[in-house]
Structure formats: C-alpha cells, structure tokens
Amino acid sequence: MHITRVEAIPIRVPLKAGMTTKTAHGIHAESRYVIVRLHTDEGLVGLGEATLSPRWSGETTAGCVAAIEQLLAPELVGQEPQNISHLRQRLDRCLKLNPFTKAAIEMALWDLAGKRRGVPVYELLGGKVRESVPIKMVIGAFDVPHAVRLAQQFLEWGVKCLKVKTGLDPAGDIERVRAVRDAAGPHIPIGIDSNCGWNVAQARHTLAALQPLDILFAEQPVGNEDPEALAEVRRSTDIPVMADESVFTLADAWRLTCSRSADILSVYPGKHGGIAATLEIAHVARAAGIVCSIGSNLELGIGTAAMLHVAVADSAIDSETYPADLIGPLYHEADLITVPLALGPDAARVPEGPGLGVELDEEQLERYRER
C-alpha cells in the first residue's frame, strides 16, 4: 500500500453557546483546525486532525495547510504508510517543530495501519490496560456566578471530576475555586489549571490559600521557560504539580523529570507531534517514577479518538487518579464524525472499529469548511 495523495482541509467550528472557555491565554470561542486525509492506492483513507492554536504552538490554519501541501505531502506521496517510524523521521527532517501539524499526519498513518489490518489502533499499541477512561469537565476562568453555574450543570450531567481555570488574578482565582468547591461539595475531586498565568510568588501564595480546599492537582502554575521555577513551586506545596505547557518534546520531559519539577506530565498526541511521541514521553515519566494524565487542546472527534487509543493502551497514564480531558467534542457545535464518541458523563470509551474507529462526516465537513 502506498500513499497517493494528502489532503489538508481547513475548518472553523464554533463552541456551543454557554460552553466557550476562558484561560490565562485568552478566550476560546471557535476552533480553526485542519482535517487531514491520506489517500492510498488500495482505496483506504487515513484521517487526522490538527487542533491548532497560535497561542499554544505558534501554528495557524494557513500555516498548517501550507506546511502539509508544500513540505510534508512531497515526503509522503509514494511511501508505504505502515512505516510510521521512518515517515516520522522524514517529516522531522524537512520541518522543525509544528507538533499539531505533524500529529495530524501521524494519527492518519496509525488510522491506515489499523484499517489495513482490521484492528483498532490500541491493539497496535499493545492492547488495553483499561476498558474506560475517567474524564473531567473544565470550568473557564469566569466570574464566580458563571463558574458556579457551569459546575452545577456538569454535576447534574453526572460528571465526577472538575478542573477550574486559574492564573488570571490570585484573589479572583481563590474566590472562583472556593465557590466551585462549595457548589461541588467535599467528595468531587477538583483540579486547577493556571496556564502559565502566575509568577512563582503568586503561585506559592495562591496554592497555600487553596490547600484547605483539597485540590487534586495544580496544572502549569507558572510559565514554561524555566523548569527550576516549576520545581520551586512544587517544593513549596503539597498539591501535586502537573506540567503541561512545559512538556512538548521528549527533551522537555527529560529536563522536567531530571529537575523533579512536576508530579504529573500532561500528555496528548497533538502537543507532542503524534501518538508514538506521546508514548515515548509517557515512558520517560514511568522511568522517572511519575505518572501522566491526558490533556487537551479541545479536539474534535478524530483528535479525541486518537487520544482515547493512547489513554486505554498505556499504564503510565494514570487516568484513575487524574481523569483525562477527553471532552473537546462536548464543547463544540460539531465533532465532524458520523458516530459520536462515548464521552462521559464520568468516563469515556474508545471506539472499537478498525484504525481510529471513526469516520468523517462529509456533510459536517462541508458545513464547517473554511473557503
């Protein structure tokens, strides 16, 4: 089987009314992503999704399409898609960085590999270590009434874990988290995510104030430039510290684990450039004696399916303690797949079909395609 054509299709999908989110990076009201299709001479088509965010990786829709069409597609056409390791090397040689763009290509390669063999991707990764993946819903850094309304809405759905965005203003962050804890009661696990928003002094002060609220984890409390700053925060608190923006690459994971900067690494295929790279980082964490959690960039259906295959297949990912962010389709007006994924309210299940186990909804694709 050989790749004959690579399609990069830009899309724009709004978030549902009332489900837009707000973080220290800004407001997320719509998603301008790229859907990838890898065509082969056997008629099989592999699907991928680039969940782009300029504030995260510097990648844009136009840049992703240009990179695929001008640089990556020529490296792929004529190649055998099952040679994933070899093709990863080819892509890395012709384009630096751009993890979300490369991830879309790589997950499409895994999709083709599974479809050709008639098995789900998780079987190619070694099989399941869990049947379902606990998830959490995310509450943006809104004012207290809005945050409480979202918490109540999610709890009414049956959600069993919450994450509250912080990192804007320490006093307001404390008030928001305290209000959500009051609304949720003492038994719902609650984590926080500051998205690099605090400095070290603010992080130490705020985490000390939040300590009595039984916080499950503190995700990226400070910026990603200096692992020692994150390590300093970790030494100052008993709340487990999760690294997210600090860990894009395998080298990042090595530096963080060597400096003992985090208790948990947030991992997912888009951020790391694909499924294989995510597992490599998870194995570094395992060797260092720490665990991973599945993060998110608010993926649609294809990207979330790729995350699910990783989440069920690797024991270094401790979703039982730190539930996953497998929630992107729940926030969007459309997921672009024909059959919705089984997401929640308390746990997600991996699709069982060949490859990623999802099919592209052509009507949705036409509706949300950017022209």
Secondary structure, 3 states (H helix, E strand, C coil): CCEEEEEEEEEEEEECCCCCEEECCEEECEEEEEEEEEEECCCCEEEEEECCCHHHHCCCHHHHHHHHHHHHHHHHCCCCCCCHHHHHHHHHHHCCCCHHHHHHHHHHHHHHHHHHHCCEHHHHCCCCCCCCEEECEEECCCCHHHHHHHHHHHHHHCCCCEEEECCCCHHHHHHHHHHHHHHHCCCCCEEEECCCCECHHHHHHHHHHHHHHCEEEEECCECCCCHHHHHHHHHHCCCCEEECCCCCCHHHHHHHHHCCCCCEEEECHHHHCCHHHHHHHHHHHHHHCCEEEECCCCCCHHHHHHHHHHHHHCCCECCCCCCECCCHHHHECCCCECCCCEECCCEEECCCCCECCCCECHHHHHHHECC
